[in-house]
């Protein structure tokens, strides 16, 4: 396994945060549970209680605490089919207090001409779009006041840092999603660990 350095939350508090972005698959929700959750929504049985085993433990409690503390919460996700189902009805069913969402399946991120790539994470355009949407809710927002939380080190962590945002890696031990040797990482292993890093008393 590659050796990378994880920073300790006691010595590396993340301060001056106004907006927190969450990846969906593998971060807020367990990746392999997406289709089940979509089917439950269609059947009208999706709610916080029925979804408990399909989301990562602590996500509901974490989101409620962060919202109550005054943070603006958003979704930033690479997806080709999930957007149409993760709409206000879906979010309302789970009582997830997100103010806005950005998905790579949206028209503005599709190739402008044949041969162009989809501008999904870690492409800077999708992070700039998330910043622009967040400014609707936090007009004086700066890039360094945005925190990205995701399970893919390259796409979420490095992608956010490349545009000046802060980032936390939600530990995922799939080789393609892990840091490389020598990387210095701010990471969490559970959702509630995020509270140990964020300065909640500002």
Buried (B, 14 or more C-beta within 10 A) or exposed (E): EEEBEBBEBEEEEBEEBBBBBBBBBBBBBBEEBBEBBBEBBEEEEBBEEBBEEBBBEBBBEBBEBBBEEEBBBBBBBBBEEBBEBBEEEBBEBBEBBBBBBBBBBBEEBEEEEEEEEEBBBBBBBBBBBBBEBBBEBBEEBBBEBBBBBBBBBBBBBBBBBEBBBBBBBBBBEEEEBBBEEEBEBBBBEBBBBBBBBBEBEE
